[in-house]
């Protein structure tokens, strides 16, 4: 299999030479200027009764798994200097500072100061179909009923594991860059705001989309081991009606390349070929091509997820196999905290040429309406909010001071989230350099024209061509949107969600430009203000598992509904089991189900709950009983043979609180 793991002994020796500072000539190769490693791990949180992150819908709670969420990590070390960066892209809605802190806390005992805030870039694909409650900021935990430690720990553990795996995988290798155009996987969902921008900016995006796909190719010993494919489109093919965990279209793109095309089996082959599909400036880019949730190219949200994901994968592989530019040059990074509520912006960055300022984060009225193209947001704050939800909303029931309203004009200011700590004001800003490629880690969602202006500022500061600068959105923390001042004035959803006022983008241009200049000149920058822990972090109104029960005369794992005796490809095999609550054991890097095939007299795993063809549905029955409905839609290329469905679960005793694992097995059936 391409990309399989090899002996780590040479890797360890070379890495040791670099770390201890021996002469670079002893650990350098002209044709393989870097040490590169890749890793992957599971970040899937509670599969049942956990609010989902992204659409801010109180009714959207997990009820099972379509596909697992994963973290993909890459470590690149400059063999000449020993400098390194760790790049992570995870199947998450956002990265919050709570995640950044937790991941670094897990890496520090193992690596000391080898991996820090400065050289670790954490990014999210922006799926809206995963468990939420992993921020320390109240606004992002509202619809999830507060902080969910189980979710936060699953994410932090999985990301840290992927970085460790990438570090342990380090070996001499080479990188190359390719670019292409993908025109049928995104549409501008805020066209009227886009049109407010100057003609010179709009000329970069003739169809009001950013069609550029940039692919970074990883090779070792003449073998391809990974790829990162940046492309701007919202990861919202799945709507807020969906309650199964899904990495959405970008997760499917990764799965198709890794699993279908490279033969990776996540529970067996690690890391194998690792293919990440991160977002760039996707703030106004929607995958719903008909500009309605779940619509376009088809009217089926699951099929849309597959199609948009496949389009990204096929284009990425076309670029991957096409003309490539060898990556050469150093590896470096800069990161500093900036208080975005009080940036004094120089006139050269503002639209009127006069000095300006930002102000503390405020959520606008249009934020509450949500993006009608991708999904609505929160209901009104004050109407119908009774106990226990009152505890969540009371901290936000604060009048916006007039000075802040004036600063945020023309926004219809609704909630001063920055003043009450519900959204962050102090944010991590980072620029990472890998050879000529500069990644601008923005802790927000950036529209395409706003992204263009940030890229220009960084290109100028770094002294590199514009094409060598990419916006990496959803990185290291989250603060909603970044629009241009012209887009902000229209106060559509994205403008209402631009927290720091009309000069938010000019402030980012200025601050990221300074980081890029520091990279170019080598001049150090101070770390900036130390962010504090926001208030209300401990609120959690979501109840845990009290105990599990089963029907009289039944045992956990019993089969209530057996699959039919015979199936053909295209049909769906279904088995229903007596089960316990999936919060009892998340089974990270494992599975709640297996489709097993009889091969030479032995049952072997054919599929699991990370596969596109399977579904794990959890259903509560009464007070404490529950069932697991497991389906397998049999792919067309499934080998003929004998199969069975296996369910792995855990139940919690109401007497002792002990959690006990069990396994249930269906009868066998044939696939002809």
C-alpha positions as CSV (number, residue, x, y, z in Angstrom):
1,X,0.0,0.0,0.0
2,X,1.3,3.5,-0.9
3,X,2.2,5.6,2.1
4,X,2.6,2.7,4.6
5,X,4.9,3.2,7.6
6,X,8.6,2.3,7.4
7,X,11.3,1.9,10.0
8,X,11.6,4.9,12.2
9,X,15.3,4.3,13.2
10,X,16.8,6.6,10.5
11,X,14.2,9.2,11.2
12,X,15.0,9.2,14.9
13,X,18.7,9.6,14.3
14,X,18.3,12.5,11.8
15,X,15.8,14.2,14.1
16,X,18.2,13.9,17.0
17,X,21.0,15.5,15.0
18,X,18.8,18.5,14.2
19,X,17.4,18.9,17.7
20,X,20.8,18.8,19.5
21,X,22.2,21.4,17.1
22,X,25.0,19.4,15.3
23,X,26.3,20.9,12.1
24,X,23.6,21.0,9.5
25,X,25.8,19.3,6.9
26,X,25.5,16.1,9.0
27,X,21.7,16.1,8.7
28,X,21.0,17.7,5.3
29,X,20.2,16.4,1.9
30,X,20.1,18.6,-1.2
31,X,17.3,16.6,-2.8
32,X,15.3,16.0,0.4
33,X,15.6,19.3,2.3
34,X,13.0,18.6,4.9
35,X,12.0,16.0,7.5
36,X,8.3,15.4,7.0
37,X,5.8,13.3,9.0
38,X,2.1,12.8,8.9
39,X,-0.4,11.5,11.4
40,X,-4.2,10.9,11.8
41,X,-6.4,10.3,14.8
42,X,-10.1,10.3,15.9
43,X,-11.7,13.4,17.4
44,X,-15.3,12.1,17.5
45,X,-17.2,13.2,20.6
46,X,-20.4,11.9,22.1
47,X,-22.6,10.2,19.5
48,X,-25.9,10.8,21.3
49,X,-27.6,13.6,23.2
50,X,-24.9,16.2,22.6
51,X,-25.8,19.5,20.9
52,X,-24.2,19.9,17.5
53,X,-21.8,22.8,16.7
54,X,-22.4,25.2,13.8
55,X,-26.0,26.0,13.2
56,X,-26.8,27.1,16.8
57,X,-30.0,24.9,16.8
58,X,-31.2,23.8,20.2
59,X,-33.0,20.9,18.5
60,X,-30.0,19.5,16.7
61,X,-28.4,16.9,19.0
62,X,-26.4,13.9,18.0
63,X,-28.2,10.6,17.5
64,X,-25.4,8.5,16.0
65,X,-22.6,8.4,13.5
66,X,-22.5,8.5,9.7
67,X,-18.7,9.0,9.5
68,X,-16.2,9.7,12.2
69,X,-14.4,13.0,12.6
70,X,-10.6,12.9,12.3
71,X,-7.6,15.1,12.9
72,X,-4.9,15.2,10.2
73,X,-1.4,16.4,11.2
74,X,1.8,17.2,9.3
75,X,5.1,18.1,10.7
76,X,7.7,19.8,8.5
77,X,11.3,20.4,9.7
78,X,13.9,22.4,7.9
79,X,16.9,20.1,8.0
80,X,19.3,23.1,7.6
81,X,18.1,25.0,10.6
82,X,16.0,22.6,12.7
83,X,13.1,24.9,12.7
84,X,9.7,23.2,12.4
85,X,6.0,23.7,12.1
86,X,3.1,21.3,13.0
87,X,0.1,21.8,10.8
88,X,-3.3,20.3,11.9
89,X,-6.6,20.2,10.0
90,X,-9.4,18.6,12.0
91,X,-13.0,17.7,11.0
92,X,-14.5,20.3,13.4
93,X,-16.7,23.3,13.2
94,X,-14.1,25.6,14.6
95,X,-10.9,25.6,16.7
96,X,-11.3,27.4,20.0
97,X,-8.6,28.6,22.3
98,X,-9.8,26.0,24.8
99,X,-8.7,23.4,22.2
100,X,-5.4,25.1,21.5
101,X,-4.5,25.3,25.2
102,X,-5.6,21.7,25.8
103,X,-3.6,20.3,22.9
104,X,-0.4,22.2,23.9
105,X,-0.9,21.0,27.5
106,X,-0.9,17.4,26.2
107,X,2.2,17.9,24.0
108,X,4.3,19.8,26.5
109,X,5.1,16.9,28.9
110,X,6.3,14.8,25.9
111,X,8.2,17.4,23.9
112,X,8.9,20.4,26.2
113,X,9.0,23.6,24.1
114,X,9.5,21.8,20.8
115,X,5.9,22.5,19.9
116,X,4.4,25.8,21.0
117,X,1.7,28.3,20.1
118,X,4.1,29.9,17.6
119,X,4.8,26.8,15.5
120,X,1.7,24.8,15.9
121,X,-1.2,25.8,13.6
122,X,-4.6,24.2,14.4
123,X,-7.3,24.6,11.9
124,X,-10.9,23.2,11.3
125,X,-12.7,22.1,8.2
126,X,-15.8,23.8,9.5
127,X,-18.2,20.9,9.5
128,X,-21.6,21.7,11.1
129,X,-22.3,18.1,11.9
130,X,-20.2,17.3,15.0
131,X,-20.7,17.5,18.7
132,X,-20.3,21.0,20.3
133,X,-19.6,22.4,23.7
134,X,-15.8,22.6,23.5
135,X,-15.3,26.4,23.8
136,X,-14.6,28.4,26.9
137,X,-16.7,31.3,25.5
138,X,-20.4,31.1,26.4
139,X,-21.8,32.3,23.0
140,X,-20.4,29.2,21.3
141,X,-21.8,26.8,23.9
142,X,-25.3,28.3,24.1
143,X,-27.2,25.9,21.8
144,X,-25.2,22.9,23.3
145,X,-26.4,23.8,26.8
146,X,-22.9,24.7,28.0
147,X,-19.4,23.3,28.1
148,X,-19.2,19.5,27.4
149,X,-15.9,18.3,28.9
150,X,-16.2,14.9,27.1
151,X,-16.3,16.6,23.8
152,X,-13.4,18.9,24.5
153,X,-11.3,16.0,25.8
154,X,-12.0,13.8,22.8
155,X,-11.0,16.7,20.4
156,X,-7.8,17.6,22.4
157,X,-6.7,14.0,22.8
158,X,-7.3,13.2,19.1
159,X,-5.5,16.3,17.8
160,X,-2.5,15.7,20.2
161,X,-2.3,12.0,19.1
162,X,-2.2,13.1,15.4
163,X,0.7,15.5,16.1
164,X,2.5,12.8,18.1
165,X,2.0,10.3,15.2
166,X,3.3,12.9,12.7
167,X,6.4,13.6,14.9
168,X,7.2,9.9,15.3
169,X,6.8,9.5,11.5
170,X,9.4,12.1,10.6
171,X,11.8,11.1,7.8
172,X,13.7,12.9,5.0
173,X,11.4,14.0,2.2
174,X,10.4,16.7,-0.3
175,X,7.5,19.0,-0.9
176,X,5.9,20.5,-4.0
177,X,3.1,22.9,-4.8
178,X,0.4,22.8,-7.5
179,X,-2.6,24.9,-8.3
180,X,-5.8,24.5,-10.2
181,X,-9.3,25.9,-10.6
182,X,-12.5,24.3,-9.3
183,X,-15.7,26.2,-10.4
184,X,-18.5,23.9,-9.5
185,X,-18.2,23.3,-5.7
186,X,-19.1,26.8,-4.4
187,X,-21.3,29.8,-4.9
188,X,-21.3,33.2,-3.3
189,X,-24.1,33.3,-0.8
190,X,-23.8,37.0,-0.1
191,X,-23.6,38.4,-3.7
192,X,-25.2,41.7,-2.9
193,X,-22.5,42.4,-0.3
194,X,-19.8,41.2,-2.6
195,X,-20.9,43.7,-5.2
196,X,-20.3,46.6,-2.9
197,X,-16.6,46.1,-3.2
198,X,-14.4,48.1,-5.7
199,X,-14.1,46.8,-9.2
200,X,-10.4,46.1,-8.9
201,X,-11.1,43.6,-6.1
202,X,-14.1,42.0,-7.8
203,X,-12.0,41.5,-10.9
204,X,-10.0,38.8,-9.0
205,X,-13.2,36.8,-8.7
206,X,-15.1,37.0,-12.0
207,X,-17.9,34.6,-10.8
208,X,-17.9,36.0,-7.3
209,X,-16.2,32.8,-6.0
210,X,-12.6,31.9,-5.2
211,X,-12.0,28.9,-7.5
212,X,-8.3,28.4,-6.7
213,X,-7.3,25.0,-5.2
214,X,-3.7,24.9,-3.8
215,X,-2.2,21.4,-3.2
216,X,0.9,20.7,-1.1
217,X,2.3,17.3,-2.0
218,X,4.4,15.2,0.5
219,X,6.9,12.7,-0.8
220,X,9.5,10.4,0.8
221,X,11.8,8.1,-0.9
222,X,10.0,8.4,-4.2
223,X,6.7,7.6,-2.5
224,X,3.7,9.9,-2.0
225,X,2.6,10.0,1.6
226,X,0.2,12.9,1.9
227,X,-1.4,16.0,0.6
228,X,-3.0,19.2,1.8
229,X,-5.6,20.7,-0.6
230,X,-6.9,24.2,0.3
231,X,-10.2,25.3,-1.2
232,X,-12.8,27.8,-0.2
233,X,-16.3,26.4,0.4
234,X,-18.5,26.1,3.5
235,X,-18.6,22.6,4.9
236,X,-22.4,22.8,5.2
237,X,-23.8,20.3,2.7
238,X,-25.4,18.6,5.6
239,X,-28.3,20.7,7.0
240,X,-29.5,21.4,10.5
241,X,-32.0,18.6,10.1
242,X,-29.2,16.1,10.2
243,X,-28.3,14.6,13.6
244,X,-25.7,12.0,12.6
245,X,-22.0,12.9,13.1
246,X,-20.5,13.7,9.8
247,X,-17.3,15.5,8.6
248,X,-19.4,16.8,5.7
249,X,-18.1,17.4,2.1
250,X,-14.5,18.0,3.1
251,X,-14.4,15.0,5.3
252,X,-15.8,12.9,2.5
253,X,-13.1,14.2,0.1
254,X,-10.4,13.1,2.6
255,X,-12.1,9.7,3.1
256,X,-12.5,9.1,-0.6
257,X,-8.8,9.8,-1.3
258,X,-7.5,7.9,1.7
259,X,-9.9,5.0,1.9
260,X,-11.2,4.5,-1.6
261,X,-8.2,5.6,-3.7
262,X,-5.3,4.8,-1.4
263,X,-6.7,1.8,0.4
264,X,-6.2,3.2,3.9
265,X,-8.1,1.4,6.7
266,X,-8.2,3.7,9.7
267,X,-8.4,1.0,12.3
268,X,-5.5,-1.0,10.8
269,X,-3.1,1.3,8.8
270,X,-1.8,4.3,10.5
271,X,-1.0,6.8,9.4
272,X,-1.0,5.6,5.8
273,X,-1.7,8.3,3.1
274,X,-3.1,11.4,4.8
275,X,-5.2,13.8,2.7
276,X,-6.5,17.0,4.4
277,X,-9.0,19.3,2.8
278,X,-8.8,22.6,4.8
279,X,-10.8,25.8,4.1
280,X,-9.4,29.1,3.1
281,X,-11.4,32.4,2.8
282,X,-14.8,30.6,2.7
283,X,-16.9,33.2,4.7
284,X,-19.2,33.8,1.8
285,X,-18.7,30.6,-0.1
286,X,-21.5,28.0,0.1
287,X,-21.6,24.4,-1.3
288,X,-25.4,24.7,-1.6
289,X,-25.3,25.6,-5.3
290,X,-29.0,26.4,-5.5
291,X,-28.6,28.9,-2.5
292,X,-30.9,26.9,-0.3
293,X,-29.9,24.5,2.6
294,X,-29.4,21.0,1.3
295,X,-30.0,22.1,-2.3
296,X,-27.5,21.8,-5.1
297,X,-26.4,20.0,-7.0
298,X,-29.3,17.7,-5.9
299,X,-32.1,18.0,-3.4
300,X,-30.6,15.3,-1.2
301,X,-28.2,16.7,1.5
302,X,-26.3,13.4,1.8
303,X,-25.8,13.1,-1.9
304,X,-24.7,16.7,-2.1
305,X,-22.1,16.0,0.6
306,X,-20.7,13.2,-1.5
307,X,-20.8,15.1,-4.8
308,X,-19.2,18.3,-3.5
309,X,-16.6,16.2,-1.6
310,X,-15.8,14.1,-4.7
311,X,-15.4,17.2,-6.8
312,X,-12.8,18.6,-4.4
313,X,-11.0,15.2,-4.3
314,X,-10.9,14.7,-8.0
315,X,-9.6,18.2,-8.6
316,X,-7.0,17.9,-5.9
317,X,-5.7,14.6,-7.4
318,X,-5.6,16.2,-10.8
319,X,-3.5,19.1,-9.4
320,X,-1.5,16.6,-7.4
321,X,-0.6,14.6,-10.5
322,X,-0.1,17.7,-12.7
323,X,2.7,20.2,-13.0
324,X,4.3,20.8,-9.6
325,X,6.7,23.5,-8.3
326,X,9.4,22.2,-5.9
327,X,9.2,23.7,-2.5
328,X,12.6,25.1,-1.3
329,X,13.5,27.5,1.4
330,X,13.2,27.8,5.2
331,X,10.5,26.9,7.7
332,X,9.5,29.5,10.2
333,X,6.5,31.0,12.0
334,X,5.3,34.0,14.0
335,X,2.4,34.2,16.4
336,X,1.2,36.9,18.8
337,X,-1.9,37.8,20.7
338,X,-3.7,40.9,19.6
339,X,-6.5,42.7,21.5
340,X,-8.9,43.1,18.5
341,X,-11.1,45.4,20.6
342,X,-8.6,48.2,20.6
343,X,-6.4,48.2,17.5
344,X,-5.4,51.6,16.3
345,X,-5.5,51.2,12.6
346,X,-3.2,53.3,10.4
347,X,-4.9,55.3,7.6
348,X,-3.2,53.4,4.8
349,X,-5.4,50.4,5.7
350,X,-8.7,52.2,6.1
351,X,-11.1,52.9,3.2
352,X,-11.1,56.7,3.8
353,X,-7.4,57.0,4.4
354,X,-7.9,58.3,8.0
355,X,-6.7,56.5,11.2
356,X,-9.4,54.3,12.6
357,X,-10.0,51.9,15.5
358,X,-11.7,48.7,16.3
359,X,-14.0,48.0,19.3
360,X,-15.1,45.2,21.6
361,X,-17.0,42.4,20.0
362,X,-20.8,42.9,19.3
363,X,-23.2,40.5,17.7
364,X,-25.5,42.2,15.2
365,X,-29.2,41.6,14.7
366,X,-28.6,40.0,11.3
367,X,-26.4,37.4,13.0
368,X,-29.5,36.0,14.7
369,X,-31.2,35.5,11.3
370,X,-28.4,33.3,10.1
371,X,-27.5,32.6,6.5
372,X,-30.7,31.6,4.7
373,X,-28.5,29.8,2.1
374,X,-26.9,27.5,4.6
375,X,-29.1,27.5,7.7
376,X,-30.8,29.7,10.3
377,X,-29.2,30.7,13.6
378,X,-30.4,31.4,17.1
379,X,-34.0,32.4,18.0
380,X,-34.6,35.7,19.8
381,X,-32.8,36.1,23.1
382,X,-35.5,37.4,25.3
383,X,-38.7,35.6,24.1
384,X,-39.8,32.4,25.8
385,X,-36.5,31.8,27.6
386,X,-37.4,30.0,30.8
387,X,-35.5,27.9,33.3
388,X,-33.2,26.1,32.8
389,X,-32.1,27.9,29.6
390,X,-32.4,31.2,31.4
391,X,-29.1,30.5,33.1
392,X,-27.4,30.5,29.7
393,X,-29.0,33.7,28.4
394,X,-28.9,35.9,31.5
395,X,-25.2,36.8,31.1
396,X,-26.0,38.1,27.6
397,X,-28.9,40.3,28.7
398,X,-26.7,43.4,28.7
399,X,-27.4,46.7,27.1
400,X,-25.0,47.8,24.4
401,X,-23.4,51.1,25.5
402,X,-24.0,54.1,23.2
403,X,-20.2,54.5,22.6
404,X,-20.1,50.9,21.4
405,X,-23.1,51.3,19.2
406,X,-21.5,54.4,17.6
407,X,-18.2,52.4,17.0
408,X,-20.1,49.5,15.5
409,X,-22.3,51.7,13.2
410,X,-24.2,50.9,11.0
411,X,-24.6,47.6,12.8
412,X,-27.9,47.1,14.7
413,X,-26.0,46.1,17.8
414,X,-27.7,43.4,19.8
415,X,-25.4,41.8,22.3
416,X,-22.0,43.1,23.6
417,X,-20.5,39.6,23.6
418,X,-16.9,40.9,24.0
419,X,-17.7,43.0,27.1
420,X,-19.2,40.1,28.9
421,X,-16.6,37.6,27.7
422,X,-19.1,35.5,25.6
423,X,-16.8,35.9,22.6
424,X,-13.1,36.5,22.7
425,X,-11.5,40.0,22.1
426,X,-7.9,38.9,22.5
427,X,-7.0,36.5,19.7
428,X,-4.0,34.6,18.4
429,X,-2.7,35.8,15.0
430,X,-0.2,33.6,13.3
431,X,1.7,33.4,10.0
432,X,3.5,30.1,9.1
433,X,6.1,29.8,6.3
434,X,6.9,26.5,4.6
435,X,9.4,27.4,1.8
436,X,7.6,30.0,-0.3
437,X,4.2,29.2,1.0
438,X,2.8,31.6,3.7
439,X,-0.2,30.5,5.7
440,X,-2.2,33.2,7.4
441,X,-3.9,31.7,10.3
442,X,-7.1,33.7,10.9
443,X,-9.2,32.9,13.9
444,X,-12.4,33.6,12.0
445,X,-14.4,33.1,8.7
446,X,-13.1,35.4,6.0
447,X,-15.0,36.5,2.8
448,X,-13.1,36.1,-0.5
449,X,-12.4,39.8,-0.9
450,X,-11.4,40.3,2.7
451,X,-9.1,37.3,2.2
452,X,-7.6,39.0,-0.9
453,X,-6.8,42.1,1.1
454,X,-5.2,40.1,4.0
455,X,-3.1,38.2,1.4
456,X,-2.0,41.4,-0.2
457,X,-0.8,42.8,3.2
458,X,1.1,39.6,4.0
459,X,2.6,39.3,0.5
460,X,3.9,42.9,0.9
461,X,5.2,42.3,4.4
462,X,6.9,39.0,3.5
463,X,8.1,40.2,0.1
464,X,6.6,37.3,-1.8
465,X,4.1,37.0,-4.7
466,X,0.4,37.0,-3.9
467,X,-0.1,33.5,-5.0
468,X,2.3,32.3,-2.3
469,X,0.0,33.5,0.5
470,X,-3.1,31.6,1.6
471,X,-5.7,32.5,4.2
472,X,-6.1,29.6,6.6
473,X,-9.4,30.2,8.2
474,X,-10.9,28.7,11.3
475,X,-7.5,28.7,12.9
476,X,-6.3,28.6,16.6
477,X,-9.5,30.3,17.9
478,X,-12.8,31.6,16.6
479,X,-14.4,35.1,16.4
480,X,-17.0,34.7,13.7
481,X,-16.6,36.7,10.5
482,X,-14.3,39.1,8.7
483,X,-15.9,41.2,5.9
484,X,-14.6,44.2,4.0
485,X,-15.7,47.6,5.3
486,X,-17.9,47.9,2.2
487,X,-19.5,44.5,2.9
488,X,-19.9,45.4,6.5
489,X,-21.9,48.5,5.6
490,X,-24.6,46.3,4.1
491,X,-25.0,44.3,7.3
492,X,-25.9,41.0,5.9
493,X,-25.3,37.9,8.0
494,X,-21.6,38.0,7.5
495,X,-21.4,41.8,8.2
496,X,-23.5,41.5,11.3
497,X,-21.2,38.7,12.5
498,X,-18.1,40.8,12.0
499,X,-17.5,41.4,15.7
500,X,-15.0,44.3,16.0
501,X,-16.7,46.9,13.8
502,X,-16.1,48.3,10.4
503,X,-12.3,48.4,10.8
504,X,-12.0,44.7,11.6
505,X,-10.4,43.8,8.3
506,X,-8.1,46.8,8.2
507,X,-6.9,45.8,11.6
508,X,-6.1,42.3,10.4
509,X,-4.3,43.7,7.4
510,X,-2.1,45.8,9.6
511,X,-1.4,43.1,12.2
512,X,-0.8,40.2,9.8
513,X,1.4,42.5,7.7
514,X,3.6,43.1,10.7
515,X,3.9,39.4,11.4
516,X,4.9,38.8,7.8
517,X,7.5,41.5,7.9
518,X,8.9,40.0,11.1
519,X,9.2,36.7,9.3
520,X,11.0,38.4,6.4
521,X,13.5,40.4,8.5
522,X,13.9,38.1,11.4
523,X,13.0,40.9,13.9
524,X,11.2,39.5,16.9
525,X,7.7,40.6,18.0
526,X,6.4,40.6,21.5
527,X,3.8,38.0,22.5
528,X,1.1,40.6,22.9
529,X,-1.5,40.7,25.8
530,X,-2.1,37.5,27.7
531,X,-5.7,36.4,27.2
532,X,-7.6,35.6,30.4
533,X,-10.1,32.8,31.1
534,X,-13.6,34.1,30.1
535,X,-16.4,34.0,32.6
536,X,-19.2,31.4,32.7
537,X,-17.0,28.6,31.4
538,X,-18.4,26.0,33.8
539,X,-22.0,26.3,32.9
540,X,-23.4,22.9,31.7
541,X,-27.1,22.1,31.7
542,X,-26.8,18.9,29.7
543,X,-27.4,15.8,31.9
544,X,-25.1,12.9,31.8
545,X,-25.9,9.2,31.7
546,X,-27.6,8.1,34.9
547,X,-27.9,4.4,34.1
548,X,-28.9,2.0,31.3
549,X,-31.7,-0.5,31.4
550,X,-33.0,-3.2,29.1
551,X,-36.3,-4.9,28.3
552,X,-37.3,-7.8,30.6
553,X,-35.8,-11.0,29.5
554,X,-33.2,-9.3,27.3
555,X,-29.5,-8.8,27.6
556,X,-27.3,-6.0,26.2
557,X,-26.2,-6.8,22.7
558,X,-29.3,-8.9,22.0
559,X,-30.5,-8.6,18.4
560,X,-34.1,-7.3,18.1
561,X,-34.2,-7.2,14.3
562,X,-32.1,-9.4,12.1
563,X,-31.0,-8.6,8.6
564,X,-32.6,-10.4,5.7
565,X,-31.0,-13.7,4.7
566,X,-29.8,-12.4,1.4
567,X,-28.9,-9.1,-0.2
568,X,-27.6,-7.7,-3.4
569,X,-25.4,-4.6,-3.9
570,X,-27.4,-1.4,-3.6
571,X,-29.7,-2.8,-0.9
572,X,-29.5,-2.0,2.8
573,X,-28.9,-4.6,5.5
574,X,-30.3,-3.6,8.9
575,X,-29.9,-5.0,12.4
576,X,-31.3,-3.6,15.7
577,X,-29.6,-4.3,19.0
578,X,-30.4,-3.7,22.7
579,X,-27.7,-1.2,23.7
580,X,-26.4,1.3,26.2
581,X,-25.7,5.0,25.9
582,X,-22.7,5.8,23.6
583,X,-21.5,8.4,26.1
584,X,-20.4,5.5,28.3
585,X,-17.5,4.9,25.9
586,X,-16.8,7.1,22.9
587,X,-14.8,4.3,21.3
588,X,-12.4,6.8,19.8
589,X,-10.0,5.1,17.3
590,X,-12.5,2.2,17.5
591,X,-16.0,1.6,16.3
592,X,-19.6,1.0,17.5
593,X,-20.1,-1.4,14.6
594,X,-18.5,-3.8,12.2
595,X,-19.6,-5.4,9.0
596,X,-17.7,-8.6,9.0
597,X,-17.1,-11.0,6.1
598,X,-16.4,-14.7,6.3
599,X,-13.0,-15.3,4.6
600,X,-11.4,-18.7,4.7
601,X,-13.4,-19.7,7.7
602,X,-12.6,-16.5,9.7
603,X,-14.7,-13.4,10.3
604,X,-12.8,-10.3,9.2
605,X,-13.8,-6.7,9.5
606,X,-15.1,-5.3,6.1
607,X,-16.5,-2.0,7.2
608,X,-16.9,0.1,10.4
609,X,-18.6,3.3,11.6
610,X,-16.1,5.5,9.8
611,X,-17.3,4.2,6.4
612,X,-19.6,6.1,4.1
613,X,-21.8,2.9,3.6
614,X,-22.7,2.4,7.2
615,X,-24.9,4.2,9.7
616,X,-25.1,3.9,13.5
617,X,-28.4,5.3,14.8
618,X,-28.9,5.5,18.6
619,X,-32.5,5.7,19.9
620,X,-33.7,6.2,23.5
621,X,-36.6,3.9,24.4
622,X,-38.5,5.2,27.4
623,X,-36.5,6.3,30.4
624,X,-33.3,4.3,30.3
625,X,-33.6,1.7,27.5
626,X,-32.1,2.3,24.1
627,X,-31.5,0.6,20.8
628,X,-28.8,0.7,18.2
629,X,-30.0,0.6,14.6
630,X,-27.1,-0.3,12.3
631,X,-27.5,-0.1,8.6
632,X,-25.1,-1.0,5.8
633,X,-26.0,0.2,2.3
634,X,-24.0,-2.4,0.2
635,X,-21.6,-0.7,-2.3
636,X,-21.7,-1.9,-5.9
637,X,-18.2,-3.3,-5.7
638,X,-18.8,-5.5,-2.6
639,X,-17.4,-9.0,-3.0
640,X,-20.0,-11.8,-3.0
641,X,-19.9,-13.8,0.2
642,X,-21.2,-14.2,3.7
643,X,-21.5,-11.3,6.1
644,X,-22.8,-10.3,9.5
645,X,-23.3,-7.1,11.5
646,X,-21.6,-6.7,14.9
647,X,-22.4,-4.0,17.5
648,X,-20.0,-2.9,20.2
649,X,-21.5,-1.0,23.1
650,X,-21.3,-0.3,26.8
651,X,-23.9,-0.1,29.6
652,X,-23.8,1.8,32.9
653,X,-25.1,0.2,36.1
654,X,-27.6,2.2,38.1
655,X,-26.4,0.5,41.3
656,X,-22.7,0.8,41.2
657,X,-22.1,3.2,38.3
658,X,-19.8,0.6,36.7
659,X,-19.5,0.7,32.9
660,X,-19.4,-2.7,31.2
661,X,-18.7,-3.4,27.5
662,X,-20.6,-5.9,25.4
663,X,-20.8,-7.2,21.8
664,X,-23.8,-8.3,19.9
665,X,-23.8,-10.2,16.6
666,X,-26.5,-10.6,14.0
667,X,-27.1,-13.7,12.0
668,X,-25.1,-14.2,8.8
669,X,-26.5,-13.2,5.4
670,X,-25.3,-13.5,1.9
671,X,-24.4,-10.8,-0.6
672,X,-24.7,-12.1,-4.2
